Amino acid sequence: MPPAAEDAPKSHTTLGNQPPAEPDSAFRSMYAEHRPALLRLATTLTLTAGDRGRAEDLVQETMLRAWTHRNDLDIHPAPRAWLATTTRHLAIDAHRARRARPHEVELDHRLPLITSQRADASIDQTGVRAAIAALPWHQRRVLTEVYYRDRSVAETARILQIPAGTVKSRIFYGLRALRRTLAAQDAVASAKGIVTG
């Protein structure tokens, strides 16, 4: 005697074998069926009381992956197991990502902002221009082409009709001379107690 319809095991919603018009409705059914359990699991996995937003994000990401892998879900006899495993893996990945980043703190808007001095206060635009002007013309020309006109070493070599190695050498020595000049200006300004900017 065949088993009665109510005795038959409840079939879970499948997505991949649905006719083209039905995957959306099958996915909605699966979402409605499994969302509450996944949300409870995600809330437990976030280990933060009241962090429902993080748990909902995990469920949404799980369902997005379910939609992406909807054909694979037909193979699984219990899609809830696949969904729960995916939620667990996503929670572990999110936890590891949070641990890898520095701890986030809220900005205290009551603290006064320090605006009297910039980070590079001892080197102003005039000082940089003077340092560049003090460079030999061939170094200044190469630095202008590479840094101000945003040209590559090869383009600069072609424009100036010099070998690429010469361009690299002039960049190296030009930047070194700039660093020295700017460091000397910074030392003089610090010795005088002058804050420019």
N, C-alpha and C positions, 0 to 999 in steps of 0.2 A: 504494500500500500504506500503510495507516494506521501511524503511529509506535507503537512498543511502549510499554507503560505506564511502563517504567523510563526511556525516553527523554523522556517528557513533562516539562516544567518542573515543579519542585516548587511546589505552590500554598501560599501563606501562609494562615494562619488568618484568617478574617474573622468579624466579630461581628454587624454590623447586620442581616444577612439570615438569621440563624439563627432557627429556631423558638423560641418563648418559653422552652422548657425547656433549650435548649442554649447561650444566651449565656455562662453561667457556665463551662461546660466549654470553650467556644471561647476565652474570655478566659484561663483557666488554661493552655491550650495555647500561646497567644500569649505569655503571661508566661514560661512555661518555655522557649520557643524563643528569645526575645529578651533575657531578663534578663542572661545572662552577658556578652553583647556590650555591653549598655547599662551594666552595672556597670564593665566595663573602660574604656569611654568616660568615664563619670562620674568614675572615679578619676583618669584623666588630666586631666580638666578642672578638678578641684578643686586641682590643682597643690600639694597638700600631701601629702607622703609619709606613708603610714599613716593618712590621714584617711578611713578606710573608712565611718565613720558618716555623714559628709557626702555621700559618693558614694551610699550606700544611700538616703539621704533623697531625692536627686535622682531615683534610679530609681523610688522609690515615688511621688513626685509625677508623674513621667512616666506611670507606669501608671495613676494616678488620672485624669490628663487623657485617657489613651487610653480608659478606661472611659467617661468623660464624653462623648467624641467618637467612640464606637465606630461610629456610623453613617457618619461621614466616613472611617473607615479602610477601608471596603469600596471606596471610590472609588480609593484609592491602590493601584497595582500592587505596591508594596513597602512594607508598613507599617513595616519597620525604618528606612527613610529618614525617615518621619514621626516615629517614636519618637526617633531620633538627633537630629533637628533640635529636637524639643521638649526633650530632655535638654540640648542645647547652650544653648538659650535660657534654660532654668531656671538653668543654671550661671552664665551671664552675669548674670542678674538677681540671683542670690545674691551674686555677687562685687561687684556695684555696691552692693547693700544693705549688705554688710560694710564697704565703703569709705566709705559715707555715715555710718555710725555711728562714734563714737569707739572707739579701740582698747580692747578689754576686757583687764583685768588681774586677776590672782588676788588675793584679799584675803590679806594676810599676818597670820595669827592670832597671831603672836608679838609684834606691835606692841601697846603698851599703849593701851587705850582712854582717851580724855580724857573723863571724866564729871564733873569738878569744876565745869564751867561750861556752861550751855546756850547756844545761839546767841542767844537773846533774854534773856540773864541779867539785863540791867540794867532790864528792864521785867517786872515780875511782875504777878500777878493783882490784887493790892491796888492797885498803881499804876494799872492800867487801870480798875478800878472807881472809884477816886478821880477819874480824868480824866473818866469818863462822868458822874459825879455833879456835876462842876463845870460841865457844859454847861447852857445855858439849857433850861428844861423843854420848849419846843416842839421843839428840835433833838433832845433826848434821846428824846422820845416817837416822833419819826419814825424815828430810828435803831433804836429798840427794835422797832418794827413791821417794818421792812425787814430788819434783820440778825438779830434774835433770834427773831422770829416768822416769818421767811422769807416775807414778803408782798411782792407786787409794788408798784410805785409806784401803779398804778391802784387796787389793793385798799386800800392805805394812805390814799390820797386819799378814797376812799369812806368808810372807817371814821372818819377824822378830820374828814370833811366840809370838806375844803379842796381847792383845785385841784391837779392833778398837778404843775404847774410849781412850786408852792410846796413840795410834797414834795421835788422834785429839788433845789431851792434849799437847803432845810433840811438835806438829806443832804450836799450839797457843803460848806456852811459848818460843819456839825457835824463832819464828818470832818477838815476843815482844822483846826478847833480842837483835836480829839483829837490829831492829829499834832503840833501845836505843844506841847501840854501834855506829851505823852509824850516828845518830843525834849528838852524842858526838864528833865524828870525824869531822863532818861538822861544829860544833860550834868552835872547835879548829882551823880548817882551816880558818874559817871566821875571828876569832879573830886575827890570824896572817896575814890576808890579802893575803893568798896563794890561787891561782887558780890552781887546779890540772887538769890533763886531757891531 
